[in-house]
Amino acid sequence: MSFVSKAVAQPKPARAAVSSNKSAKTAAKSTKSGKLHKGPSLWYTAPALIFFGIFALIPLVGVLVLSFMNWDGLGAITFNGLGNWVRMFSDPLVMNAFKLTIILTIVSWAVQTPICILLGTFMAGTQKYRAFLAVFYFLPLLFSSTAVAITWKNLLDPNFGVGKAFGIGWLAHNWLGDPKTALWTVIFVVSWCFIPLHSLLYQGAVRQIPQTMYEAATIDGAGPIRQFFSITLPQLKYTFATDSTLMIVGSLTYFDLVYVMTGGGPGNATRILPLDMYLKGFKSYDMGGASVVGVIILALGIAVSLILNKLSGSDKMESQMEGA
């Protein structure tokens, strides 16, 4: 009986070997199939890459090439070397547009950022009527920039605007027609238009902060103001860097609001770089000079993005949670 039992028990290692061979083959097949699956995944990005290439990369290369050419938009294209670059950097209009763009960018960022942080923090809470206030406040996001510009232009009209209608003398001032106030009025309208968008970013970021941190702070006796400065603000550092990048780079692309409200005037008081590029290219038919201005705008945007990411440490972030 013992011999029989041993004889019957002998095939078990063979079965184990067969099963191990099957598992090895299965693993090999899965590895091969895994390699095969990596190929098609690259094709999933093809539509986005094609779209980016047609509408971003090719026009960018075209602008770079045109910055070294003379072209009026219709005639023959001739090579001009660095002539356009020298001419643009010695053009008082370009230098003035550069200065106005820097002022618009810095002031609009300084105005919008604290307001956006406070509004985002408020909207992330559980206050009464918060939902109603959020819907009411985020209405500017539903309107196009052109509609916003036309509305504010009519509201600030010195003859038919709100100030004249209600007999408010200081409000009836020609805000967009006065060179001293035109740029500051544009900054106000820009801030009113885009504060809701940036507030949404901070609202989402505040909701990602663990509530246990606030509970522990409450137990330790910290009030709402202390919690805001000791917990909320430090935890928003990556959102601050991202939103500042979006805000500053966005300031370099403002065109429709300024064009509709002032057209760059009065004089050249609001002729920022994007508007200067348009006027040079499609009003003066100087495509080479306009391309130089476009490259300057692109270089400024890239430089700002790299500097902010480096200073904030966003390039070393290892977690998707705020502050981690």
Secondary structure, DSSP 4 states (H G I P E B T S, - for coil): -HHHHHHHHTHHHHHHHHHHHHHHHHHHHHHHHHHHHHHHHHHHTHHHHHHHIIIIIHHHHHHHHHTTEE--SSS--EE-TTHHHHHHHT-HHHHHHHHHHHHHHHHHHHHHHHHHHHHHHHHTS--TTHHHHHHHHTGGGGS-HHHHHHHHHHHT-TTTSHHHHTT-TGGGS-TTT-TTTHHHHHHHHHHHHHHHHHHHHHHHHHHTS-HHHHHHHHHTT--HHHHIIIIIHHHTHHHHHHHHHHHHHHHTT--HHHHHHTTT-STTTT--HHHHHHHHHHTS--HHHHHHHHHHHHHHHHHHHHHHHHHHTGGG---SSTT-
